[in-house]
Amino acid sequence: MTVDKNDVKLIKDSLAKVMVGTGAENLQHGRDFYKYFFTNFPDLRVYFKGAEKYTAEDVQKSERFEKQGQRILLATHILANTYEDLEVFKAYARETVTRHRQFKMDPALWLAFFTVFVGYLKSKNAIDDDETEAAWHRLGKIFNEECQKHLKASGLPSTEGQTA
Amino acid sequence: MTVDKNDVKLIKDSLAKVMVGTGAENLQHGRDFYKYFFTNFPDLRVYFKGAEKYTAEDVQKSERFEKQGQRILLATHILANTYEDLEVFKAYARETVTRHRQFKMDPALWLAFFTVFVGYLKSKNAIDDDETEAAWHRLGKIFNEECQKHLKASGLPSTEGQTA
Protein backbone atom coordinates (compact mmCIF):
# COMPACT_ATOMS: atom_id res chain seq x y z
CA MET A 1 0.00 0.00 0.00
CA THR A 2 1.06 3.58 -0.51
CA VAL A 3 0.31 6.69 1.46
CA ASP A 4 -1.37 9.68 -0.18
CA LYS A 5 1.17 12.52 -0.44
CA ASN A 6 -1.58 15.05 0.05
CA ASP A 7 -2.53 13.39 3.34
CA VAL A 8 1.05 13.76 4.51
CA LYS A 9 1.02 17.45 3.63
CA LEU A 10 -2.31 18.10 5.39
CA ILE A 11 -1.16 16.24 8.49
CA LYS A 12 2.20 18.01 8.62
CA ASP A 13 0.56 21.39 8.08
CA SER A 14 -1.77 20.79 11.02
CA LEU A 15 1.13 19.74 13.26
CA ALA A 16 3.17 22.78 12.28
CA LYS A 17 0.69 24.72 14.43
CA VAL A 18 1.59 22.68 17.52
CA MET A 19 5.35 22.46 17.12
CA VAL A 20 7.48 20.81 19.79
CA GLY A 21 10.27 22.82 21.36
CA THR A 22 11.67 24.36 24.51
CA GLY A 23 9.97 27.76 24.15
CA ALA A 24 7.01 28.80 26.33
CA GLU A 25 4.58 28.53 23.42
CA ASN A 26 5.78 25.03 22.51
CA LEU A 27 5.51 23.82 26.09
CA GLN A 28 1.98 25.21 26.23
CA HIS A 29 0.96 23.24 23.12
CA GLY A 30 1.90 20.07 24.98
CA ARG A 31 0.11 21.02 28.20
CA ASP A 32 -2.93 21.94 26.12
CA PHE A 33 -3.14 18.38 24.83
CA TYR A 34 -3.53 16.99 28.35
CA LYS A 35 -5.87 19.81 29.36
CA TYR A 36 -8.10 18.93 26.42
CA PHE A 37 -7.71 15.19 27.03
CA PHE A 38 -8.50 15.19 30.76
CA THR A 39 -11.40 17.63 30.35
CA ASN A 40 -13.08 15.73 27.54
CA PHE A 41 -12.14 12.13 28.39
CA PRO A 42 -11.88 12.18 32.19
CA ASP A 43 -12.34 8.40 32.44
CA LEU A 44 -8.98 7.89 30.72
CA ARG A 45 -7.11 9.65 33.51
CA VAL A 46 -7.09 6.25 35.20
CA TYR A 47 -4.00 5.41 33.12
CA PHE A 48 -2.06 8.31 34.66
CA LYS A 49 -1.15 7.10 38.13
CA GLY A 50 -1.33 9.91 40.66
CA ALA A 51 -3.22 12.15 38.22
CA GLU A 52 -6.54 10.27 38.19
CA LYS A 53 -8.38 13.37 39.44
CA TYR A 54 -6.37 16.03 37.62
CA THR A 55 -8.28 19.00 36.24
CA ALA A 56 -7.08 21.20 33.40
CA GLU A 57 -5.81 23.58 36.07
CA ASP A 58 -3.72 20.82 37.70
CA VAL A 59 -2.22 19.93 34.30
CA GLN A 60 -1.30 23.56 33.70
CA LYS A 61 0.78 23.66 36.89
CA SER A 62 2.34 20.21 36.50
CA GLU A 63 5.97 19.68 35.48
CA ARG A 64 5.12 16.06 34.74
CA PHE A 65 2.53 17.04 32.15
CA GLU A 66 4.74 19.74 30.70
CA LYS A 67 7.20 16.93 29.87
CA GLN A 68 4.52 14.42 28.95
CA GLY A 69 2.96 17.01 26.65
CA GLN A 70 6.19 17.32 24.69
CA ARG A 71 6.52 13.55 24.52
CA ILE A 72 3.06 12.98 23.07
CA LEU A 73 3.46 15.82 20.57
CA LEU A 74 6.86 14.47 19.53
CA ALA A 75 5.30 11.05 18.96
CA THR A 76 2.67 12.52 16.64
CA HIS A 77 5.32 14.52 14.74
CA ILE A 78 7.32 11.30 14.31
CA LEU A 79 4.22 9.58 12.91
CA ALA A 80 3.77 12.40 10.41
CA ASN A 81 7.41 12.41 9.41
CA THR A 82 7.68 8.65 8.94
CA TYR A 83 4.26 8.10 7.32
CA GLU A 84 5.62 7.90 3.79
CA ASP A 85 8.43 5.57 4.92
CA LEU A 86 5.78 3.06 5.95
CA GLU A 87 8.03 0.30 7.31
CA VAL A 88 9.59 2.86 9.67
CA PHE A 89 6.13 4.13 10.64
CA LYS A 90 5.06 0.58 11.47
CA ALA A 91 8.25 -0.11 13.43
CA TYR A 92 7.53 3.04 15.44
CA ALA A 93 3.98 1.76 16.10
CA ARG A 94 5.37 -1.54 17.41
CA GLU A 95 7.96 0.20 19.56
CA THR A 96 5.28 2.50 21.01
CA VAL A 97 3.08 -0.48 21.89
CA THR A 98 6.03 -2.24 23.53
CA ARG A 99 6.86 0.82 25.63
CA HIS A 100 3.24 1.05 26.81
CA ARG A 101 3.02 -2.59 27.81
CA GLN A 102 3.37 -1.77 31.51
CA PHE A 103 0.20 0.38 31.46
CA LYS A 104 -2.09 -2.54 30.52
CA MET A 105 -4.16 -0.31 28.24
CA ASP A 106 -7.46 -1.27 26.70
CA PRO A 107 -6.34 -2.21 23.15
CA ALA A 108 -9.19 -0.12 21.69
CA LEU A 109 -7.34 3.00 22.84
CA TRP A 110 -4.73 2.77 20.09
CA LEU A 111 -7.37 3.76 17.56
CA ALA A 112 -9.38 5.96 19.95
CA PHE A 113 -6.29 8.11 20.49
CA PHE A 114 -6.79 9.70 17.08
CA THR A 115 -10.30 10.87 17.97
CA VAL A 116 -8.80 12.56 21.02
CA PHE A 117 -5.90 14.00 19.06
CA VAL A 118 -8.07 15.36 16.22
CA GLY A 119 -10.30 16.94 18.88
CA TYR A 120 -7.24 18.56 20.41
CA LEU A 121 -6.02 19.85 17.02
CA LYS A 122 -9.45 21.36 16.39
CA SER A 123 -9.41 22.98 19.85
CA LYS A 124 -6.07 24.57 18.85
CA ASN A 125 -7.45 25.72 15.46
CA ALA A 126 -4.83 23.51 13.84
CA ILE A 127 -7.54 21.67 11.87
CA ASP A 128 -10.49 23.48 10.34
CA ASP A 129 -11.41 21.25 7.40
CA ASP A 130 -12.85 17.77 6.95
CA GLU A 131 -10.09 16.70 4.58
CA THR A 132 -7.34 17.09 7.19
CA GLU A 133 -9.46 15.32 9.76
CA ALA A 134 -10.03 12.44 7.33
CA ALA A 135 -6.29 12.29 6.59
CA TRP A 136 -5.55 11.93 10.32
CA HIS A 137 -8.10 9.15 10.63
CA ARG A 138 -6.54 7.30 7.68
CA LEU A 139 -3.14 7.56 9.39
CA GLY A 140 -4.70 6.39 12.66
CA LYS A 141 -6.26 3.38 10.98
CA ILE A 142 -2.90 2.20 9.59
CA PHE A 143 -1.15 2.90 12.89
CA ASN A 144 -3.82 0.97 14.79
CA GLU A 145 -3.66 -2.01 12.43
CA GLU A 146 0.05 -2.38 13.14
CA CYS A 147 -0.51 -1.93 16.89
CA GLN A 148 -3.17 -4.68 17.00
CA LYS A 149 -1.01 -6.99 14.90
CA HIS A 150 1.90 -6.43 17.24
CA LEU A 151 -0.22 -6.87 20.39
CA LYS A 152 -1.47 -10.18 19.04
CA ALA A 153 2.03 -11.31 18.04
CA SER A 154 3.21 -10.41 21.56
CA GLY A 155 0.47 -12.52 23.14
CA LEU A 156 -1.34 -9.46 24.53
CA PRO A 157 -5.05 -8.56 24.30
CA SER A 158 -5.92 -6.97 20.96
CA THR A 159 -9.13 -5.81 19.31
CA GLU A 160 -8.74 -8.40 16.54
CA GLY A 161 -11.89 -10.47 16.40
CA GLN A 162 -13.64 -8.09 18.82
CA THR A 163 -14.84 -5.45 16.37
CA ALA A 164 -16.34 -5.47 12.91
CA MET B 1 19.79 26.81 9.58
CA THR B 2 18.54 24.56 6.82
CA VAL B 3 19.35 20.99 6.01
CA ASP B 4 20.71 20.04 2.59
CA LYS B 5 18.03 18.07 0.72
CA ASN B 6 20.71 16.02 -0.98
CA ASP B 7 22.10 14.99 2.42
CA VAL B 8 18.63 13.76 3.38
CA LYS B 9 18.42 11.70 0.20
CA LEU B 10 21.88 10.17 0.64
CA ILE B 11 21.16 9.31 4.27
CA LYS B 12 17.77 7.80 3.52
CA ASP B 13 19.18 5.82 0.60
CA SER B 14 21.84 4.32 2.86
CA LEU B 15 19.25 3.40 5.51
CA ALA B 16 16.99 1.79 2.92
CA LYS B 17 19.61 -0.99 2.84
CA VAL B 18 19.15 -1.69 6.56
CA MET B 19 15.36 -1.42 6.82
CA VAL B 20 13.62 -2.18 10.11
CA GLY B 21 10.93 -4.84 10.14
CA THR B 22 9.82 -8.18 11.47
CA GLY B 23 11.31 -10.31 8.68
CA ALA B 24 14.44 -12.43 9.17
CA GLU B 25 16.55 -10.11 7.03
CA ASN B 26 15.40 -7.01 8.93
CA LEU B 27 16.12 -8.60 12.30
CA GLN B 28 19.58 -9.55 11.05
CA HIS B 29 20.35 -5.93 10.08
CA GLY B 30 19.74 -4.99 13.71
CA ARG B 31 21.85 -7.80 15.15
CA ASP B 32 24.59 -6.90 12.70
CA PHE B 33 24.81 -3.43 14.24
CA TYR B 34 25.64 -4.85 17.67
CA LYS B 35 27.95 -7.48 16.18
CA TYR B 36 29.88 -4.72 14.45
CA PHE B 37 29.72 -2.46 17.51
CA PHE B 38 30.93 -4.99 20.09
CA THR B 39 33.65 -6.36 17.79
CA ASN B 40 35.08 -2.96 16.91
CA PHE B 41 34.41 -1.01 20.09
CA PRO B 42 34.57 -3.68 22.82
CA ASP B 43 35.22 -1.09 25.56
CA LEU B 44 31.71 0.31 25.05
CA ARG B 45 30.08 -2.98 26.02
CA VAL B 46 30.40 -1.69 29.59
CA TYR B 47 27.15 0.21 29.02
CA PHE B 48 25.26 -3.02 28.33
CA LYS B 49 24.79 -4.59 31.74
CA GLY B 50 25.12 -8.35 31.59
CA ALA B 51 26.63 -8.20 28.09
CA GLU B 52 30.00 -6.68 29.02
CA LYS B 53 31.85 -9.69 27.55
CA TYR B 54 29.51 -10.45 24.64
CA THR B 55 31.13 -11.54 21.40
CA ALA B 56 29.53 -11.21 17.96
CA GLU B 57 28.47 -14.83 18.37
CA ASP B 58 26.70 -14.06 21.67
CA VAL B 59 24.87 -11.14 20.02
CA GLN B 60 23.73 -13.38 17.18
CA LYS B 61 22.03 -15.74 19.62
CA SER B 62 20.58 -13.07 21.90
CA GLU B 63 16.88 -12.14 21.93
CA ARG B 64 17.79 -8.98 23.82
CA PHE B 65 20.05 -7.79 21.01
CA GLU B 66 17.57 -8.84 18.35
CA LYS B 67 15.17 -6.33 19.94
CA GLN B 68 17.84 -3.77 20.75
CA GLY B 69 19.03 -3.98 17.15
CA GLN B 70 15.59 -3.00 15.87
CA ARG B 71 15.41 -0.17 18.40
CA ILE B 72 18.71 1.38 17.39
CA LEU B 73 17.92 1.05 13.69
CA LEU B 74 14.49 2.60 14.25
CA ALA B 75 16.12 5.53 16.04
CA THR B 76 18.41 6.19 13.08
CA HIS B 77 15.48 5.94 10.63
CA ILE B 78 13.60 8.47 12.77
CA LEU B 79 16.60 10.81 12.62
CA ALA B 80 16.66 10.53 8.84
CA ASN B 81 12.91 11.07 8.50
CA THR B 82 12.76 14.09 10.81
CA TYR B 83 16.01 15.74 9.67
CA GLU B 84 14.27 18.28 7.43
CA ASP B 85 11.71 19.06 10.16
CA LEU B 86 14.57 20.26 12.33
CA GLU B 87 12.61 21.20 15.46
CA VAL B 88 11.21 17.66 15.54
CA PHE B 89 14.71 16.23 14.98
CA LYS B 90 16.01 18.26 17.92
CA ALA B 91 13.07 17.26 20.13
CA TYR B 92 13.88 13.64 19.32
CA ALA B 93 17.52 14.26 20.27
CA ARG B 94 16.44 15.67 23.65
CA GLU B 95 14.03 12.81 24.28
CA THR B 96 16.74 10.27 23.42
CA VAL B 97 19.16 11.91 25.86
CA THR B 98 16.49 11.90 28.58
CA ARG B 99 15.75 8.23 28.05
CA HIS B 100 19.48 7.40 28.33
CA ARG B 101 19.96 9.35 31.54
CA GLN B 102 19.98 6.18 33.64
CA PHE B 103 23.02 4.81 31.78
CA LYS B 104 25.33 7.65 32.85
CA MET B 105 27.02 7.69 29.48
CA ASP B 106 30.18 9.61 28.69
CA PRO B 107 28.72 12.68 26.92
CA ALA B 108 31.29 12.33 24.13
CA LEU B 109 29.44 9.21 22.99
CA TRP B 110 26.56 11.16 21.47
CA LEU B 111 28.86 12.30 18.70
CA ALA B 112 31.01 9.16 18.67
CA PHE B 113 27.91 7.10 17.90
CA PHE B 114 27.98 8.34 14.31
CA THR B 115 31.50 7.04 13.77
CA VAL B 116 30.27 3.64 14.93
CA PHE B 117 27.11 3.84 12.84
CA VAL B 118 28.89 4.91 9.66
CA GLY B 119 31.33 2.03 10.20
CA TYR B 120 28.38 -0.33 10.51
CA LEU B 121 26.75 1.03 7.34
CA LYS B 122 30.02 0.53 5.47
CA SER B 123 30.29 -3.03 6.81
CA LYS B 124 26.80 -3.63 5.35
CA ASN B 125 27.75 -2.05 2.00
CA ALA B 126 25.07 0.55 2.64
CA ILE B 127 27.63 3.34 2.22
CA ASP B 128 30.29 3.23 -0.44
CA ASP B 129 30.99 6.90 -1.10
CA ASP B 130 32.55 9.79 0.83
CA GLU B 131 29.59 12.08 0.19
CA THR B 132 27.11 9.87 2.08
CA GLU B 133 29.59 9.46 4.89
CA ALA B 134 30.02 13.25 5.10
CA ALA B 135 26.22 13.70 5.09
CA TRP B 136 25.91 11.35 8.06
CA HIS B 137 28.61 13.25 9.93
CA ARG B 138 26.81 16.54 9.30
CA LEU B 139 23.62 15.04 10.70
CA GLY B 140 25.56 13.68 13.67
CA LYS B 141 27.06 17.08 14.39
CA ILE B 142 23.63 18.74 14.58
CA PHE B 143 22.22 15.88 16.64
CA ASN B 144 25.16 16.07 19.04
CA GLU B 145 24.88 19.84 19.43
CA GLU B 146 21.29 19.46 20.60
CA CYS B 147 22.23 16.57 22.90
CA GLN B 148 25.00 18.58 24.59
CA LYS B 149 22.74 21.62 24.93
CA HIS B 150 20.08 19.46 26.53
CA LEU B 151 22.55 17.69 28.85
CA LYS B 152 23.79 21.07 30.04
CA ALA B 153 20.24 22.42 30.48
CA SER B 154 19.42 19.28 32.50
CA GLY B 155 22.41 19.82 34.80
CA LEU B 156 24.23 16.76 33.47
CA PRO B 157 27.84 16.43 32.28
CA SER B 158 28.26 17.62 28.71
CA THR B 159 31.21 18.10 26.38
CA GLU B 160 30.64 21.85 26.23
CA GLY B 161 33.84 23.58 27.22
CA GLN B 162 35.76 20.28 27.07
CA THR B 163 36.53 20.19 23.35
CA ALA B 164 37.67 22.69 20.78
Interface residues (C-beta under 8 A of the other chain):
Chain A: K12 M19 V20 G21 T22 Q70 R71 L73 L74 H77 I78 N81 T82 D85 E87 V88 K90 A91 Y92 R94 E95 A153
Chain B: K12 M19 V20 G21 T22 Q70 R71 L73 L74 H77 I78 N81 T82 D85 E87 V88 K90 A91 Y92 R94 E95 A153
